[in-house]
Amino acid sequence: MSIEKTSFRTYYGSILKELWNSSKWFRVIMIASLVWAIIQLALQVGLIFIPISDQVGADLQVYLHAAEHFLQRQNLYLQGSLAFVEAHYLYAPAFAILFIPFLKLPLQITLLIHSFLHIAAYCLLFFLWGKIFQEFHLEKASKMLVRTIPMWLIFSAFWDDLLYVNIYTFMALIATLFILAILRENHLSASIWLTLMLVTKPQWAILALVPLLLGRYKFFLKLVGGAIIGYAVICVITILASTPGYVINQYREQFQFLARLSRDYPWRGPDTGFLGYNHSIKQIIVFFTGITSTNLWLADILKYILCIPLGVVVIWYLIHPVHRTGEQLPQSTLELSFLLYLGAFLWLDLVWEITLGIVIFTYLLSVVNRQFEKILILSVFIPYGAVDIWRVLAYAFGSPLVNESYVAWDFSAYVPIIIIVLLMFYAILIKRLWPKRAIP
């Protein structure tokens, strides 16, 4: 079936129908995943109206408190000790403005609205990647997207994001829209999405290097210029919503807070008994070796070493620009985007998720040829993608909550599964983009 001559619905519908009819295992797994997703949705609604844990919507409540503080011109950022830093506001002052309209609504209604928005964003994320794979003729990826629907339905990073009502799913969606704009070379759209990344999670802005690595210099300059203008406009709007002195002071406070975050973060050492859900390189090192200045320094050295292959790939592309558009090199564009994304998360000292990992998982399964690599990808990603099932079952069978945050029998609190997945995907992409294999 020709991709160009079929609609999205017809194209993917035919793939799904063929797979459904030809594979009994797919039907069984698909039905089980759908049942699990329905149960999870029911639990989400139940927890909103009959709360049994203060973790439901915990991150959303942080944003609401920040919006209230913004209105009252109070400090948005944590002062002094960084204990329980996860419960404090991390983003730019402008982000808090988005939640001001929800302050007058009952919390349960706000939670329902944002839960619906998260579900819509996740569905759109799936749809957009289907559109990308179809539009840029990545037929194997299109078929793999359908094959991995069960994993998309149970994907733990999404369900965790929905429970806490964080912005991980939205960030994955914004990054996807940015990648699509890069592929289409739409600098206005790309600048808008880059601006939003800078306002929320600046580390995602590393994706802006992709057009530079492809040798699209004019596009890159337009992109950066547009983002600078966009960020300036948002700053002006933020000032107009308050006062110049307050807003400028809050930006200063944010920069100071982020600058000391890694240095003063409350690391979990060997005495805590379990690793926790922060699976960064630094947290892993200090958990197994102890919290000392030397070990923290060694963790930074290890990060530098692990980032060397990424540096080699980036430098090679800078020295040997291909001078082609993303549309002409869709696979290279996607793989560079994924590699930069993983590199940014590898560098971070707080790694709670890799939500875009579900896309990388789908894509890599479609392009790796060796069966061993496929098995390796499945063996590391399935435990991460399905960890929420493990948590729910463990809790149902009597595992207690520790400090209302950790399920005692949750293996991901002891095994750094996120960094394992990250490093596996990182290694495969480095291999695919290594200079000897790169496009001449």
C-alpha positions in Angstrom: 0.0 0.0 0.0 1.4 3.4 -1.0 1.9 5.8 1.9 1.3 8.9 -0.2 -2.1 7.8 -1.5 -3.6 6.7 1.8 -5.0 8.6 4.7 -3.5 8.2 8.2 -6.6 6.3 9.4 -6.6 4.0 6.3 -2.9 3.3 6.4 -2.6 2.5 10.1 -6.0 0.8 10.1 -4.8 -1.7 7.5 -1.6 -2.4 9.4 -3.6 -3.0 12.6 -6.1 -5.2 10.9 -3.4 -7.3 9.3 -1.6 -7.7 12.6 -4.8 -8.5 14.5 -5.8 -11.2 12.0 -2.4 -12.8 11.8 -1.2 -12.9 15.4 -3.1 -14.5 18.3 -0.5 -13.3 20.7 -1.0 -9.7 19.6 -4.7 -10.0 20.1 -4.3 -11.4 23.6 -1.6 -8.8 24.7 -3.6 -6.0 23.1 -6.8 -6.9 25.0 -4.9 -7.3 28.3 -3.3 -3.9 27.8 -6.6 -2.2 27.0 -8.1 -3.7 30.2 -5.2 -2.5 32.2 -5.5 1.0 30.7 -9.2 1.2 31.5 -8.5 0.0 35.1 -5.8 2.7 35.4 -8.2 5.4 34.2 -10.8 4.3 36.6 -8.2 4.3 39.5 -7.2 7.8 38.5 -10.8 9.1 38.7 -11.3 7.3 41.9 -8.2 8.7 43.5 -9.3 12.2 42.5 -12.6 12.0 44.2 -11.7 9.6 47.1 -8.0 10.5 47.8 -6.1 8.0 49.8 -2.7 9.5 49.2 -1.4 13.0 49.0 0.7 12.0 45.9 -2.3 12.4 43.6 -1.8 15.5 41.7 1.2 16.4 43.9 3.1 18.2 41.1 0.0 20.1 39.9 -0.5 21.4 43.4 3.1 22.7 43.4 2.3 24.7 40.2 -0.9 26.0 41.8 1.0 27.2 44.9 3.5 28.9 42.6 0.7 30.7 40.8 -0.7 31.8 44.1 2.7 33.0 45.2 3.1 34.9 41.9 -0.2 36.7 42.4 0.9 37.7 45.9 4.4 38.6 44.7 6.0 36.1 47.1 9.1 34.1 46.4 8.6 31.1 44.1 11.8 29.2 44.8 13.0 27.2 47.7 15.3 29.0 50.1 17.9 27.4 52.4 17.9 23.6 52.7 17.0 21.6 49.6 15.4 18.7 51.6 12.3 17.4 49.7 13.3 19.5 46.7 10.9 17.5 44.5 8.0 19.2 46.2 9.1 22.7 45.2 8.7 24.8 42.1 11.5 24.5 39.5 10.4 26.4 36.4 10.5 29.9 35.1 8.2 32.5 36.7 6.3 32.7 33.4 5.2 29.1 33.8 3.3 29.9 37.0 1.0 32.3 35.2 -0.5 29.4 33.2 -2.1 28.1 36.4 -3.6 31.3 37.7 -7.0 30.6 36.0 -7.3 27.3 38.0 -6.9 28.9 41.4 -10.6 29.7 41.7 -11.7 26.1 40.7 -12.1 23.3 43.2 -9.0 21.1 43.3 -10.9 18.0 42.1 -12.2 19.8 39.0 -8.7 21.1 38.3 -7.3 17.6 38.6 -10.0 16.3 36.2 -9.2 19.0 33.6 -5.5 18.4 33.7 -5.9 14.6 33.7 -8.0 14.9 30.5 -5.3 17.2 29.0 -2.6 14.7 29.8 -4.6 11.9 28.2 -5.2 14.1 25.1 -1.5 15.0 24.9 -0.5 11.4 25.1 -2.9 10.4 22.4 -1.6 13.3 20.3 1.9 12.2 20.9 1.1 8.7 19.5 -0.7 10.3 16.5 2.1 12.7 15.7 4.7 10.0 15.6 2.5 8.0 13.4 2.2 11.0 11.2 6.0 11.5 11.2 6.7 7.9 10.3 4.1 8.0 7.5 5.0 11.4 6.1 8.7 10.6 5.9 8.3 7.1 4.5 9.5 5.2 7.5 7.4 2.1 6.8 9.1 -0.2 9.2 8.7 2.4 12.0 5.0 2.7 11.1 4.5 -1.0 11.4 6.4 -1.1 14.7 4.3 1.7 16.0 1.3 -0.5 15.6 3.1 -3.5 17.1 4.0 -1.5 20.2 0.5 -0.2 20.9 0.2 -2.5 24.0 3.4 -0.9 25.4 2.0 2.6 24.7 -1.1 1.6 26.7 0.8 0.4 29.8 3.7 2.8 29.6 4.6 3.6 33.2 6.1 7.0 32.6 2.8 8.2 31.3 0.7 6.7 34.1 3.1 8.2 36.7 2.9 11.5 35.0 -0.9 11.3 35.0 -0.9 10.4 38.7 1.3 13.3 39.8 0.0 15.6 37.0 3.5 16.7 36.1 4.5 18.0 32.6 6.6 15.1 31.3 4.0 14.1 28.7 3.6 17.7 27.5 7.4 18.0 27.2 7.5 14.9 25.1 4.7 16.3 22.9 6.5 19.7 22.6 9.7 18.0 21.7 7.9 16.0 19.0 6.3 19.1 17.5 9.8 20.7 17.5 11.3 17.6 15.7 8.4 17.7 13.2 9.1 21.4 12.6 12.8 20.6 12.0 11.9 17.9 9.6 9.7 20.3 7.7 12.1 23.2 8.2 9.4 25.5 9.6 11.5 28.0 11.5 8.5 29.9 13.0 6.9 26.7 14.5 10.3 25.4 15.6 11.1 28.7 17.3 7.8 28.6 19.2 8.4 25.1 20.5 12.0 25.9 21.4 10.8 28.9 23.4 8.4 26.8 25.4 11.2 24.3 26.1 13.4 27.1 27.4 10.7 28.4 29.7 10.0 24.9 31.2 12.9 22.5 30.9 15.9 24.3 29.2 17.9 21.0 28.9 15.5 20.0 26.1 16.8 22.9 24.1 19.8 20.8 23.1 17.5 19.5 20.3 18.1 22.9 18.6 21.6 21.6 17.6 20.0 19.2 15.1 19.7 21.7 12.1 23.3 22.9 12.9 24.6 19.4 12.7 22.8 18.9 9.4 24.5 22.0 8.0 21.3 24.0 7.8 23.0 27.2 9.1 20.4 29.8 8.0 17.6 27.7 9.5 19.6 27.3 12.7 20.2 31.1 13.0 16.5 31.8 12.3 15.5 29.2 14.9 17.8 30.7 17.6 16.8 34.2 16.8 13.1 33.4 16.9 13.5 31.6 20.3 15.4 34.7 21.7 12.6 37.0 20.6 10.0 34.5 21.9 11.6 34.3 25.3 11.9 38.1 25.5 8.2 38.4 24.6 7.3 35.9 27.4 9.5 37.8 29.9 7.7 41.1 28.9 4.3 39.4 29.4 5.4 38.1 32.8 6.5 41.6 33.8 3.2 43.1 32.7 1.4 40.5 34.8 3.2 41.7 37.9 6.0 44.3 38.4 9.5 44.5 36.8 11.2 44.4 40.2 9.4 41.3 41.4 9.8 39.4 38.1 13.5 40.2 37.6 14.2 39.2 41.2 12.4 35.9 40.7 14.4 35.1 37.6 17.5 35.8 39.6 16.3 33.5 42.4 15.6 30.8 39.8 19.1 30.9 38.4 20.6 30.8 41.9 18.3 27.9 42.9 19.2 25.9 39.8 22.9 26.7 40.2 23.0 25.2 43.7 20.6 22.4 43.1 23.1 19.7 42.2 25.5 20.8 44.9 23.0 20.8 47.8 20.6 18.1 46.6 19.6 15.7 49.4 21.3 12.6 48.0 20.4 9.1 49.1 23.4 7.4 50.6 24.0 3.7 51.5 22.4 4.3 54.9 19.0 5.0 53.3 18.5 1.3 52.3 17.3 1.8 48.8 18.2 3.9 45.8 14.9 5.7 45.2 13.4 6.9 41.9 16.2 9.4 40.9 18.3 7.2 38.6 20.9 9.8 37.6 24.6 8.8 37.4 25.5 10.9 40.4 22.7 9.5 42.6 23.7 5.9 41.7 27.4 6.6 42.5 26.8 8.1 45.9 24.3 5.5 46.8 26.8 2.7 46.4 29.9 4.6 47.5 28.7 7.2 50.0 28.1 10.9 49.9 31.5 12.5 49.9 32.9 15.4 47.8 35.3 13.0 46.2 32.5 10.6 45.1 30.4 13.5 43.8 33.5 14.6 41.8 34.0 11.1 40.5 30.4 11.0 39.4 30.9 14.1 37.3 34.0 12.6 35.8 32.1 9.5 34.8 29.4 11.7 33.2 32.1 13.5 31.2 33.5 10.2 30.0 30.1 8.8 29.0 29.4 12.0 27.0 32.7 11.7 25.0 31.1 9.5 22.3 28.3 12.1 21.9 30.9 14.8 21.6 32.7 12.8 18.9 29.5 12.5 16.9 28.6 16.2 17.3 32.1 17.4 16.3 32.2 15.0 13.3 28.9 16.4 12.0 30.1 20.0 12.5 33.3 19.3 10.6 31.5 17.3 7.9 28.1 19.0 7.4 25.8 17.2 5.1 23.9 20.3 4.0 20.7 18.5 3.6 17.2 19.1 5.1 15.5 17.0 7.7 13.1 15.9 5.0 16.0 14.6 2.9 17.5 12.8 5.9 14.6 11.8 8.2 16.4 8.9 9.8 19.6 10.9 10.6 17.4 13.8 11.9 15.5 11.5 14.2 18.5 9.7 15.4 20.5 12.9 16.1 17.4 14.2 18.0 17.1 11.1 20.1 20.8 11.0 20.8 20.9 14.6 21.9 17.9 14.0 24.1 19.5 11.0 25.8 22.8 12.9 26.2 21.0 15.7 28.0 19.3 13.3 30.4 22.6 11.5 30.9 24.1 14.8 32.0 21.3 15.6 34.5 21.6 14.9 38.2 17.9 14.4 38.6 16.5 11.7 36.3 13.0 10.6 37.1 11.8 9.6 33.6 12.6 9.4 29.9 9.1 9.7 28.6 10.3 10.2 25.0 11.9 6.8 25.5 8.7 5.1 24.3 9.2 6.7 20.9 12.9 5.8 20.8 12.0 2.2 21.8 9.5 2.0 18.9 11.9 3.5 16.4 15.0 1.4 17.4 13.0 -1.8 17.1 12.2 -0.9 13.6 15.7 -0.1 12.4 18.1 -2.5 14.2 18.7 -5.6 12.2 20.4 -8.0 14.6 18.0 -10.2 16.6 20.3 -9.9 19.6 19.9 -6.1 19.6 16.1 -6.4 19.4 16.1 -8.9 22.4 18.3 -6.5 24.3 16.1 -3.5 23.6 13.0 -5.5 24.7 14.7 -7.0 27.8 15.7 -3.6 29.2 12.7 -1.5 28.2 9.8 -3.8 29.1 10.7 -3.8 32.8 10.8 0.0 32.7 7.7 0.4 30.6 5.7 -2.0 32.8 7.0 -1.1 36.2 3.7 0.5 37.1 2.0 -2.9 36.8 4.6 -4.3 39.2 3.9 -1.4 41.7 0.2 -1.8 41.6 0.3 -5.5 42.0 2.9 -5.2 44.8 0.8 -2.7 46.6 -2.3 -4.8 46.1 -0.5 -7.8 47.6 0.5 -5.9 50.7 3.7 -4.0 50.0 3.6 -0.8 52.2 4.4 2.7 51.1 7.6 4.2 52.4 7.2 7.9 53.3 4.1 8.0 51.1 6.4 8.0 48.1 7.9 4.6 47.5 6.4 1.1 47.2 8.7 -1.0 49.4 8.6 -4.0 46.9 9.2 -1.8 43.8 12.3 -3.1 42.1 12.9 0.3 40.4 13.6 1.8 43.9 16.6 -0.6 44.1 17.7 -1.1 40.4 18.4 2.0 38.3 16.3 0.8 35.4 15.9 4.3 33.9 19.6 4.8 33.4 20.0 1.2 32.2 17.4 1.9 29.4 19.0 5.3 28.7 22.5 3.9 28.3 21.3 1.0 26.1 19.5 3.3 23.7 22.4 5.8 23.9 24.9 3.1 22.9 22.8 1.8 20.0 22.4 5.4 18.6 26.1 6.1 19.0 26.9 3.0 17.0 24.4 4.0 14.3 25.7 7.6 14.1 29.4 6.9 14.6 31.5 8.6 11.9 32.4 5.5 10.0 28.7 4.8 9.6 27.6 8.3 9.1 26.5 9.8 5.8 29.5 10.9 3.7 
